[in-house]
Amino acid sequence: MKIKVSVSMEEDTIKEVEQKVKNGIFRNKSHFIELATQRMLTEKRK
């Protein structure tokens, strides 16, 4: 089950994420944030 969260980020960061979404690299901003979080957690487990 997914839970909604709210995050604050620098405007430049959001613009870059939105461009990646627009280019079809990610489905949406949530998809990007979820993948980035999973990657960070995986790296920190090592």
PDBQT receptor file of N, H, CA, C and O in Angstrom, charges set to zero:
ATOM      1  N   MET A   1       0.849  -1.172   0.000  1.00  0.00    +0.000 N 
ATOM      2  CA  MET A   1       0.000   0.000   0.000  1.00  0.00    +0.000 C 
ATOM      3  C   MET A   1       0.893   1.233   0.000  1.00  0.00    +0.000 C 
ATOM      4  O   MET A   1       1.857   1.307   0.761  1.00  0.00    +0.000 OA
ATOM      5  N   LYS A   2       0.577   2.182  -0.838  1.00  0.00    +0.000 N 
ATOM      6  H   LYS A   2      -0.207   2.121  -1.456  1.00  0.00    +0.000 HD
ATOM      7  CA  LYS A   2       1.343   3.422  -0.905  1.00  0.00    +0.000 C 
ATOM      8  C   LYS A   2       0.699   4.469  -0.010  1.00  0.00    +0.000 C 
ATOM      9  O   LYS A   2      -0.523   4.538   0.123  1.00  0.00    +0.000 OA
ATOM     10  N   ILE A   3       1.556   5.284   0.602  1.00  0.00    +0.000 N 
ATOM     11  H   ILE A   3       2.549   5.228   0.495  1.00  0.00    +0.000 HD
ATOM     12  CA  ILE A   3       1.113   6.352   1.491  1.00  0.00    +0.000 C 
ATOM     13  C   ILE A   3       1.611   7.668   0.927  1.00  0.00    +0.000 C 
ATOM     14  O   ILE A   3       2.776   7.783   0.546  1.00  0.00    +0.000 OA
ATOM     15  N   LYS A   4       0.739   8.660   0.872  1.00  0.00    +0.000 N 
ATOM     16  H   LYS A   4      -0.208   8.567   1.182  1.00  0.00    +0.000 HD
ATOM     17  CA  LYS A   4       1.127   9.983   0.381  1.00  0.00    +0.000 C 
ATOM     18  C   LYS A   4       2.013  10.680   1.397  1.00  0.00    +0.000 C 
ATOM     19  O   LYS A   4       1.769  10.620   2.602  1.00  0.00    +0.000 OA
ATOM     20  N   VAL A   5       3.056  11.348   0.887  1.00  0.00    +0.000 N 
ATOM     21  H   VAL A   5       3.254  11.396  -0.092  1.00  0.00    +0.000 HD
ATOM     22  CA  VAL A   5       3.921  12.169   1.725  1.00  0.00    +0.000 C 
ATOM     23  C   VAL A   5       4.148  13.500   1.019  1.00  0.00    +0.000 C 
ATOM     24  O   VAL A   5       3.942  13.619  -0.188  1.00  0.00    +0.000 OA
ATOM     25  N   SER A   6       4.564  14.469   1.764  1.00  0.00    +0.000 N 
ATOM     26  H   SER A   6       4.732  14.372   2.745  1.00  0.00    +0.000 HD
ATOM     27  CA  SER A   6       4.868  15.773   1.203  1.00  0.00    +0.000 C 
ATOM     28  C   SER A   6       6.346  16.053   1.424  1.00  0.00    +0.000 C 
ATOM     29  O   SER A   6       6.859  15.833   2.522  1.00  0.00    +0.000 OA
ATOM     30  N   VAL A   7       7.031  16.530   0.405  1.00  0.00    +0.000 N 
ATOM     31  H   VAL A   7       6.614  16.708  -0.486  1.00  0.00    +0.000 HD
ATOM     32  CA  VAL A   7       8.453  16.861   0.538  1.00  0.00    +0.000 C 
ATOM     33  C   VAL A   7       8.706  18.256  -0.008  1.00  0.00    +0.000 C 
ATOM     34  O   VAL A   7       7.983  18.740  -0.879  1.00  0.00    +0.000 OA
ATOM     35  N   SER A   8       9.730  18.886   0.513  1.00  0.00    +0.000 N 
ATOM     36  H   SER A   8      10.317  18.493   1.220  1.00  0.00    +0.000 HD
ATOM     37  CA  SER A   8      10.162  20.190   0.013  1.00  0.00    +0.000 C 
ATOM     38  C   SER A   8      11.533  20.012  -0.614  1.00  0.00    +0.000 C 
ATOM     39  O   SER A   8      12.411  19.365  -0.042  1.00  0.00    +0.000 OA
ATOM     40  N   MET A   9      11.710  20.594  -1.801  1.00  0.00    +0.000 N 
ATOM     41  H   MET A   9      10.997  21.119  -2.266  1.00  0.00    +0.000 HD
ATOM     42  CA  MET A   9      12.979  20.487  -2.506  1.00  0.00    +0.000 C 
ATOM     43  C   MET A   9      13.300  21.830  -3.141  1.00  0.00    +0.000 C 
ATOM     44  O   MET A   9      12.424  22.674  -3.330  1.00  0.00    +0.000 OA
ATOM     45  N   GLU A  10      14.561  22.008  -3.461  1.00  0.00    +0.000 N 
ATOM     46  H   GLU A  10      15.273  21.322  -3.308  1.00  0.00    +0.000 HD
ATOM     47  CA  GLU A  10      14.981  23.224  -4.158  1.00  0.00    +0.000 C 
ATOM     48  C   GLU A  10      14.277  23.295  -5.515  1.00  0.00    +0.000 C 
ATOM     49  O   GLU A  10      14.046  22.271  -6.157  1.00  0.00    +0.000 OA
ATOM     50  N   GLU A  11      13.945  24.492  -5.936  1.00  0.00    +0.000 N 
ATOM     51  H   GLU A  11      14.132  25.324  -5.414  1.00  0.00    +0.000 HD
ATOM     52  CA  GLU A  11      13.234  24.691  -7.192  1.00  0.00    +0.000 C 
ATOM     53  C   GLU A  11      14.003  24.105  -8.386  1.00  0.00    +0.000 C 
ATOM     54  O   GLU A  11      13.413  23.479  -9.266  1.00  0.00    +0.000 OA
ATOM     55  N   ASP A  12      15.318  24.315  -8.406  1.00  0.00    +0.000 N 
ATOM     56  H   ASP A  12      15.798  24.824  -7.691  1.00  0.00    +0.000 HD
ATOM     57  CA  ASP A  12      16.127  23.782  -9.508  1.00  0.00    +0.000 C 
ATOM     58  C   ASP A  12      16.072  22.260  -9.573  1.00  0.00    +0.000 C 
ATOM     59  O   ASP A  12      16.062  21.680 -10.659  1.00  0.00    +0.000 OA
ATOM     60  N   THR A  13      16.038  21.618  -8.410  1.00  0.00    +0.000 N 
ATOM     61  H   THR A  13      16.046  22.090  -7.528  1.00  0.00    +0.000 HD
ATOM     62  CA  THR A  13      15.961  20.161  -8.360  1.00  0.00    +0.000 C 
ATOM     63  C   THR A  13      14.644  19.681  -8.937  1.00  0.00    +0.000 C 
ATOM     64  O   THR A  13      14.618  18.743  -9.733  1.00  0.00    +0.000 OA
ATOM     65  N   ILE A  14      13.550  20.317  -8.543  1.00  0.00    +0.000 N 
ATOM     66  H   ILE A  14      13.570  21.079  -7.896  1.00  0.00    +0.000 HD
ATOM     67  CA  ILE A  14      12.227  19.939  -9.043  1.00  0.00    +0.000 C 
ATOM     68  C   ILE A  14      12.145  20.146 -10.552  1.00  0.00    +0.000 C 
ATOM     69  O   ILE A  14      11.591  19.312 -11.268  1.00  0.00    +0.000 OA
ATOM     70  N   LYS A  15      12.695  21.255 -11.032  1.00  0.00    +0.000 N 
ATOM     71  H   LYS A  15      13.146  21.933 -10.451  1.00  0.00    +0.000 HD
ATOM     72  CA  LYS A  15      12.674  21.518 -12.477  1.00  0.00    +0.000 C 
ATOM     73  C   LYS A  15      13.420  20.421 -13.240  1.00  0.00    +0.000 C 
ATOM     74  O   LYS A  15      12.985  19.993 -14.309  1.00  0.00    +0.000 OA
ATOM     75  N   GLU A  16      14.544  19.974 -12.685  1.00  0.00    +0.000 N 
ATOM     76  H   GLU A  16      14.898  20.322 -11.816  1.00  0.00    +0.000 HD
ATOM     77  CA  GLU A  16      15.298  18.909 -13.348  1.00  0.00    +0.000 C 
ATOM     78  C   GLU A  16      14.518  17.596 -13.348  1.00  0.00    +0.000 C 
ATOM     79  O   GLU A  16      14.499  16.885 -14.353  1.00  0.00    +0.000 OA
ATOM     80  N   VAL A  17      13.879  17.274 -12.233  1.00  0.00    +0.000 N 
ATOM     81  H   VAL A  17      13.894  17.852 -11.417  1.00  0.00    +0.000 HD
ATOM     82  CA  VAL A  17      13.057  16.064 -12.149  1.00  0.00    +0.000 C 
ATOM     83  C   VAL A  17      11.895  16.157 -13.138  1.00  0.00    +0.000 C 
ATOM     84  O   VAL A  17      11.605  15.194 -13.847  1.00  0.00    +0.000 OA
ATOM     85  N   GLU A  18      11.238  17.300 -13.186  1.00  0.00    +0.000 N 
ATOM     86  H   GLU A  18      11.474  18.083 -12.610  1.00  0.00    +0.000 HD
ATOM     87  CA  GLU A  18      10.111  17.478 -14.103  1.00  0.00    +0.000 C 
ATOM     88  C   GLU A  18      10.543  17.319 -15.559  1.00  0.00    +0.000 C 
ATOM     89  O   GLU A  18       9.782  16.799 -16.375  1.00  0.00    +0.000 OA
ATOM     90  N   GLN A  19      11.746  17.759 -15.888  1.00  0.00    +0.000 N 
ATOM     91  H   GLN A  19      12.363  18.181 -15.225  1.00  0.00    +0.000 HD
ATOM     92  CA  GLN A  19      12.256  17.592 -17.246  1.00  0.00    +0.000 C 
ATOM     93  C   GLN A  19      12.469  16.113 -17.562  1.00  0.00    +0.000 C 
ATOM     94  O   GLN A  19      12.182  15.667 -18.673  1.00  0.00    +0.000 OA
ATOM     95  N   LYS A  20      12.967  15.356 -16.594  1.00  0.00    +0.000 N 
ATOM     96  H   LYS A  20      13.200  15.718 -15.691  1.00  0.00    +0.000 HD
ATOM     97  CA  LYS A  20      13.156  13.909 -16.787  1.00  0.00    +0.000 C 
ATOM     98  C   LYS A  20      11.806  13.221 -16.986  1.00  0.00    +0.000 C 
ATOM     99  O   LYS A  20      11.686  12.301 -17.796  1.00  0.00    +0.000 OA
ATOM    100  N   VAL A  21      10.800  13.666 -16.251  1.00  0.00    +0.000 N 
ATOM    101  H   VAL A  21      10.897  14.413 -15.593  1.00  0.00    +0.000 HD
ATOM    102  CA  VAL A  21       9.450  13.107 -16.407  1.00  0.00    +0.000 C 
ATOM    103  C   VAL A  21       8.927  13.457 -17.797  1.00  0.00    +0.000 C 
ATOM    104  O   VAL A  21       8.386  12.597 -18.492  1.00  0.00    +0.000 OA
ATOM    105  N   LYS A  22       9.084  14.699 -18.196  1.00  0.00    +0.000 N 
ATOM    106  H   LYS A  22       9.523  15.397 -17.631  1.00  0.00    +0.000 HD
ATOM    107  CA  LYS A  22       8.616  15.149 -19.509  1.00  0.00    +0.000 C 
ATOM    108  C   LYS A  22       9.280  14.354 -20.638  1.00  0.00    +0.000 C 
ATOM    109  O   LYS A  22       8.648  14.065 -21.654  1.00  0.00    +0.000 OA
ATOM    110  N   ASN A  23      10.553  14.005 -20.453  1.00  0.00    +0.000 N 
ATOM    111  H   ASN A  23      11.066  14.240 -19.628  1.00  0.00    +0.000 HD
ATOM    112  CA  ASN A  23      11.293  13.241 -21.460  1.00  0.00    +0.000 C 
ATOM    113  C   ASN A  23      10.981  11.743 -21.417  1.00  0.00    +0.000 C 
ATOM    114  O   ASN A  23      11.504  10.974 -22.223  1.00  0.00    +0.000 OA
ATOM    115  N   GLY A  24      10.131  11.333 -20.478  1.00  0.00    +0.000 N 
ATOM    116  H   GLY A  24       9.706  11.958 -19.822  1.00  0.00    +0.000 HD
ATOM    117  CA  GLY A  24       9.709   9.941 -20.411  1.00  0.00    +0.000 C 
ATOM    118  C   GLY A  24      10.648   9.026 -19.655  1.00  0.00    +0.000 C 
ATOM    119  O   GLY A  24      10.495   7.806 -19.697  1.00  0.00    +0.000 OA
ATOM    120  N   ILE A  25      11.617   9.601 -18.965  1.00  0.00    +0.000 N 
ATOM    121  H   ILE A  25      11.741  10.593 -18.931  1.00  0.00    +0.000 HD
ATOM    122  CA  ILE A  25      12.562   8.777 -18.210  1.00  0.00    +0.000 C 
ATOM    123  C   ILE A  25      11.883   8.199 -16.971  1.00  0.00    +0.000 C 
ATOM    124  O   ILE A  25      12.159   7.066 -16.578  1.00  0.00    +0.000 OA
ATOM    125  N   PHE A  26      10.992   8.982 -16.359  1.00  0.00    +0.000 N 
ATOM    126  H   PHE A  26      10.768   9.903 -16.679  1.00  0.00    +0.000 HD
ATOM    127  CA  PHE A  26      10.218   8.539 -15.190  1.00  0.00    +0.000 C 
ATOM    128  C   PHE A  26       8.744   8.786 -15.474  1.00  0.00    +0.000 C 
ATOM    129  O   PHE A  26       8.401   9.689 -16.237  1.00  0.00    +0.000 OA
ATOM    130  N   ARG A  27       7.871   7.990 -14.866  1.00  0.00    +0.000 N 
ATOM    131  H   ARG A  27       8.149   7.257 -14.246  1.00  0.00    +0.000 HD
ATOM    132  CA  ARG A  27       6.431   8.142 -15.085  1.00  0.00    +0.000 C 
ATOM    133  C   ARG A  27       5.909   9.460 -14.526  1.00  0.00    +0.000 C 
ATOM    134  O   ARG A  27       5.073  10.123 -15.140  1.00  0.00    +0.000 OA
ATOM    135  N   ASN A  28       6.418   9.830 -13.348  1.00  0.00    +0.000 N 
ATOM    136  H   ASN A  28       7.097   9.291 -12.849  1.00  0.00    +0.000 HD
ATOM    137  CA  ASN A  28       5.986  11.050 -12.673  1.00  0.00    +0.000 C 
ATOM    138  C   ASN A  28       6.980  11.359 -11.558  1.00  0.00    +0.000 C 
ATOM    139  O   ASN A  28       7.928  10.602 -11.352  1.00  0.00    +0.000 OA
ATOM    140  N   LYS A  29       6.779  12.452 -10.842  1.00  0.00    +0.000 N 
ATOM    141  H   LYS A  29       6.009  13.067 -11.009  1.00  0.00    +0.000 HD
ATOM    142  CA  LYS A  29       7.710  12.837  -9.773  1.00  0.00    +0.000 C 
ATOM    143  C   LYS A  29       7.731  11.801  -8.654  1.00  0.00    +0.000 C 
ATOM    144  O   LYS A  29       8.784  11.531  -8.076  1.00  0.00    +0.000 OA
ATOM    145  N   SER A  30       6.586  11.229  -8.350  1.00  0.00    +0.000 N 
ATOM    146  H   SER A  30       5.731  11.449  -8.819  1.00  0.00    +0.000 HD
ATOM    147  CA  SER A  30       6.528  10.202  -7.306  1.00  0.00    +0.000 C 
ATOM    148  C   SER A  30       7.381   8.999  -7.686  1.00  0.00    +0.000 C 
ATOM    149  O   SER A  30       8.084   8.439  -6.845  1.00  0.00    +0.000 OA
ATOM    150  N   HIS A  31       7.319   8.607  -8.940  1.00  0.00    +0.000 N 
ATOM    151  H   HIS A  31       6.747   9.061  -9.623  1.00  0.00    +0.000 HD
ATOM    152  CA  HIS A  31       8.119   7.484  -9.438  1.00  0.00    +0.000 C 
ATOM    153  C   HIS A  31       9.604   7.785  -9.238  1.00  0.00    +0.000 C 
ATOM    154  O   HIS A  31      10.348   6.934  -8.751  1.00  0.00    +0.000 OA
ATOM    155  N   PHE A  32      10.032   8.975  -9.607  1.00  0.00    +0.000 N 
ATOM    156  H   PHE A  32       9.427   9.667 -10.003  1.00  0.00    +0.000 HD
ATOM    157  CA  PHE A  32      11.426   9.365  -9.427  1.00  0.00    +0.000 C 
ATOM    158  C   PHE A  32      11.839   9.293  -7.960  1.00  0.00    +0.000 C 
ATOM    159  O   PHE A  32      12.856   8.688  -7.620  1.00  0.00    +0.000 OA
ATOM    160  N   ILE A  33      11.040   9.916  -7.095  1.00  0.00    +0.000 N 
ATOM    161  H   ILE A  33      10.214  10.407  -7.371  1.00  0.00    +0.000 HD
ATOM    162  CA  ILE A  33      11.383   9.972  -5.665  1.00  0.00    +0.000 C 
ATOM    163  C   ILE A  33      11.407   8.577  -5.055  1.00  0.00    +0.000 C 
ATOM    164  O   ILE A  33      12.274   8.274  -4.236  1.00  0.00    +0.000 OA
ATOM    165  N   GLU A  34      10.458   7.722  -5.449  1.00  0.00    +0.000 N 
ATOM    166  H   GLU A  34       9.754   7.968  -6.114  1.00  0.00    +0.000 HD
ATOM    167  CA  GLU A  34      10.439   6.362  -4.921  1.00  0.00    +0.000 C 
ATOM    168  C   GLU A  34      11.682   5.591  -5.338  1.00  0.00    +0.000 C 
ATOM    169  O   GLU A  34      12.298   4.919  -4.511  1.00  0.00    +0.000 OA
ATOM    170  N   LEU A  35      12.059   5.680  -6.613  1.00  0.00    +0.000 N 
ATOM    171  H   LEU A  35      11.559   6.227  -7.284  1.00  0.00    +0.000 HD
ATOM    172  CA  LEU A  35      13.254   4.978  -7.084  1.00  0.00    +0.000 C 
ATOM    173  C   LEU A  35      14.517   5.525  -6.422  1.00  0.00    +0.000 C 
ATOM    174  O   LEU A  35      15.395   4.756  -6.032  1.00  0.00    +0.000 OA
ATOM    175  N   ALA A  36      14.612   6.835  -6.295  1.00  0.00    +0.000 N 
ATOM    176  H   ALA A  36      13.898   7.460  -6.612  1.00  0.00    +0.000 HD
ATOM    177  CA  ALA A  36      15.779   7.446  -5.667  1.00  0.00    +0.000 C 
ATOM    178  C   ALA A  36      15.896   7.016  -4.203  1.00  0.00    +0.000 C 
ATOM    179  O   ALA A  36      16.992   6.730  -3.721  1.00  0.00    +0.000 OA
ATOM    180  N   THR A  37      14.773   6.973  -3.506  1.00  0.00    +0.000 N 
ATOM    181  H   THR A  37      13.882   7.205  -3.897  1.00  0.00    +0.000 HD
ATOM    182  CA  THR A  37      14.771   6.552  -2.102  1.00  0.00    +0.000 C 
ATOM    183  C   THR A  37      15.176   5.092  -1.980  1.00  0.00    +0.000 C 
ATOM    184  O   THR A  37      15.985   4.744  -1.120  1.00  0.00    +0.000 OA
ATOM    185  N   GLN A  38      14.623   4.236  -2.829  1.00  0.00    +0.000 N 
ATOM    186  H   GLN A  38      13.966   4.519  -3.528  1.00  0.00    +0.000 HD
ATOM    187  CA  GLN A  38      14.986   2.818  -2.794  1.00  0.00    +0.000 C 
ATOM    188  C   GLN A  38      16.477   2.625  -3.048  1.00  0.00    +0.000 C 
ATOM    189  O   GLN A  38      17.131   1.821  -2.384  1.00  0.00    +0.000 OA
ATOM    190  N   ARG A  39      17.004   3.367  -4.013  1.00  0.00    +0.000 N 
ATOM    191  H   ARG A  39      16.473   4.020  -4.553  1.00  0.00    +0.000 HD
ATOM    192  CA  ARG A  39      18.432   3.261  -4.334  1.00  0.00    +0.000 C 
ATOM    193  C   ARG A  39      19.294   3.691  -3.143  1.00  0.00    +0.000 C 
ATOM    194  O   ARG A  39      20.271   3.023  -2.803  1.00  0.00    +0.000 OA
ATOM    195  N   MET A  40      18.929   4.798  -2.519  1.00  0.00    +0.000 N 
ATOM    196  H   MET A  40      18.136   5.340  -2.794  1.00  0.00    +0.000 HD
ATOM    197  CA  MET A  40      19.676   5.290  -1.355  1.00  0.00    +0.000 C 
ATOM    198  C   MET A  40      19.644   4.282  -0.220  1.00  0.00    +0.000 C 
ATOM    199  O   MET A  40      20.670   4.013   0.405  1.00  0.00    +0.000 OA
ATOM    200  N   LEU A  41      18.474   3.725   0.051  1.00  0.00    +0.000 N 
ATOM    201  H   LEU A  41      17.640   3.944  -0.456  1.00  0.00    +0.000 HD
ATOM    202  CA  LEU A  41      18.355   2.741   1.124  1.00  0.00    +0.000 C 
ATOM    203  C   LEU A  41      19.191   1.491   0.827  1.00  0.00    +0.000 C 
ATOM    204  O   LEU A  41      19.832   0.946   1.726  1.00  0.00    +0.000 OA
ATOM    205  N   THR A  42      19.184   1.045  -0.411  1.00  0.00    +0.000 N 
ATOM    206  H   THR A  42      18.664   1.487  -1.141  1.00  0.00    +0.000 HD
ATOM    207  CA  THR A  42      19.980  -0.127  -0.804  1.00  0.00    +0.000 C 
ATOM    208  C   THR A  42      21.468   0.160  -0.599  1.00  0.00    +0.000 C 
ATOM    209  O   THR A  42      22.190  -0.677  -0.056  1.00  0.00    +0.000 OA
ATOM    210  N   GLU A  43      21.930   1.330  -1.026  1.00  0.00    +0.000 N 
ATOM    211  H   GLU A  43      21.344   2.010  -1.467  1.00  0.00    +0.000 HD
ATOM    212  CA  GLU A  43      23.334   1.688  -0.872  1.00  0.00    +0.000 C 
ATOM    213  C   GLU A  43      23.739   1.784   0.593  1.00  0.00    +0.000 C 
ATOM    214  O   GLU A  43      24.856   1.409   0.948  1.00  0.00    +0.000 OA
ATOM    215  N   LYS A  44      22.856   2.275   1.438  1.00  0.00    +0.000 N 
ATOM    216  H   LYS A  44      21.948   2.579   1.149  1.00  0.00    +0.000 HD
ATOM    217  CA  LYS A  44      23.178   2.440   2.861  1.00  0.00    +0.000 C 
ATOM    218  C   LYS A  44      23.182   1.114   3.617  1.00  0.00    +0.000 C 
ATOM    219  O   LYS A  44      23.740   1.027   4.711  1.00  0.00    +0.000 OA
ATOM    220  N   ARG A  45      22.565   0.082   3.044  1.00  0.00    +0.000 N 
ATOM    221  H   ARG A  45      22.112   0.153   2.155  1.00  0.00    +0.000 HD
ATOM    222  CA  ARG A  45      22.562  -1.244   3.690  1.00  0.00    +0.000 C 
ATOM    223  C   ARG A  45      23.915  -1.934   3.560  1.00  0.00    +0.000 C 
ATOM    224  O   ARG A  45      24.224  -2.847   4.326  1.00  0.00    +0.000 OA
ATOM    225  N   LYS A  46      24.719  -1.502   2.596  1.00  0.00    +0.000 N 
ATOM    226  H   LYS A  46      24.467  -0.760   1.974  1.00  0.00    +0.000 HD
ATOM    227  CA  LYS A  46      26.008  -2.158   2.334  1.00  0.00    +0.000 C 
ATOM    228  C   LYS A  46      27.019  -1.850   3.399  1.00  0.00    +0.000 C 
ATOM    229  O   LYS A  46      28.153  -2.324   3.328  1.00  0.00    +0.000 OA
TER     230      LYS A  46
